[in-house]
């Protein structure tokens, strides 16, 4: 274990003491958020990223040790383990180097070399290697034996060459050198599979029908796109280097003379490179490229998810939430300030007769007055702009904001077990509308109920390694939930399950205790929850909030283990906790240096003082109202050169997708994100960011919109996207128009509007 700590310290540049302390805390059951927030003295104030890096590297090294043990056991059982070989295996620092050492001794399936060995040709192979200056004719004749299936001298030489070829391919040092050549010099190429070029489904990969670029610089999204085309049976991908380049590494080491026997060794060496080593290296390179592409894609996904989860909440408001629709109407719900469903109905606000529009207008204005509505949330799916226009035409009080809400994944939630448990007596349309409203109140609390992959951010999410993706996304959700904190008395069990130290079973127990005994009056009461022990309490308590609890600090991020310390601070300046929280002058009297101890250092004390000045304050940004351009509601409304406000819905390696309110996201290619050179879109924009864009191109046939964020984009030379840059954004799948026949043949008149206003005034 100690040598692993040294390795991690050396690799990360983190001090050995910090690595050691962090590893110990993790082994004791500490979570990343807890260690980062409440154990700064032990770790040297490491952040979550550094702690996660240590955790993940410890797991990787444990897997290395496990594989090392398996290899040693295999060699011992077959009496192949020599002291020298054991030393090499013990010294291997990566899985790759370990497997290279083991390669010559790995139990093999039947190969040309193993067959030659069975025919007794190993001594001839050894002779050729040791006597390269000599003529092998006489020696070869000794191995001709019909009974051993070696009828001629050439058969004997061929078998010996097969044995040498396999040794060449298994040479650990050579594999290491050739691996570097593949990493630095290989070319990735792709071609259309024979006879597939005219198939309709193949056209999405047309850019890759004849494509090549350097292996070391191929972007993540292009590698994943080519691999997807190969998986779907349309493309053939290769990762190649010239045979001569590989042979140049092997021949000097294996061919030591120019004699007749040396020619046999040279033939065997070239065969070993071409037939065995290069295919093996290509397989490794493909796996390496996949891993590299996965890591980039997963990082992009995690960053986008973080921005989405930490989006500004509107807060606790009485809401009217609408899930728009045409033929089936708009599913509408009323929610109280805690998100509880009070009422639901269907409004025909986007299609139908004048009478239906009139009735919808009356019902909306009545609901707004009856429930004292403070905000209106509209899902951004089909019919959203029409619904927005309908609501704004009602001339509701200006104090009631009308907000478009990203509804990606709402339909998945509405049909989930979680939704059925919350609303067993309501159908999916009602559940979906509730989710839209709650997302506006608190995006984090609602989105944690969904599988992150269904939220609609990221790229090629179904093509990357799923276990690694899940780990990264789970880490992101846990980090966001604990950064914000959770209200103990209102949080769902899904939200509670992401709190440090808790799991789904404990979260369910907390909710059950709350339902049976009423609201928690203090954090201390958590200890009464079944199966919630001291360790879970230690890890979770600081991230849970109890508003109006028995202790003034229960609503803050100050951990209960430090309550007595804060009480001492208050006493030392002749104050009490309530005054200390309310009085900045009193807090300035505190001399933190007086309270430094072996357990509590200045980092923790500074955190405590900072929390006293803003106990329980939400760290997320203040909510800002956003509106799309009026009159621009569908792609046909867009004109090249038009400047519009938009919201970033997805960030990928090749650019950002932006919603401009036309039910079809546009792409701002990475080259159009800024007047300055940009390598990665995440350098410039984040998911949820409000931006100003210029329309560059509108392709109605292919439902594609090209946008620019440059101050003066060149409208005469719209940039053609590089291959792979047009992967459909999850957000861009929204229907551009409703299905045929689902809208009225003619637009209704405005008679309903004046009637509705008059009727609302009477009520």
PyMOL commands that set and color helices and strands:
alter all, ss='L'
color gray80, all
select helices_A, chain A and resi 2-12+16-27+32-38+40-43+48-77+83-91+95-105+112-118+122-130+137-141+146-148+153-170+172-185+200-208+215-217+220-231+243-254+260-309+354-370+384-393+410-414+417-422+428-441+443-447+452-454+466-484+493-496+504-517+523-528+534-543+552-555+560-572+577-582+584-588+592-595+602-613+635-637+670-672+681-683+730-733+751-762
alter helices_A, ss='H'
color red, helices_A
select strands_A, chain A and resi 187-192+210-214+235-240+319-323+330-335+341-347+375-379+401-405+486-487+544-545+643-652+655-659+666-669+690-699+704-708
alter strands_A, ss='S'
color yellow, strands_A
deselect
rebuild
show_as cartoon
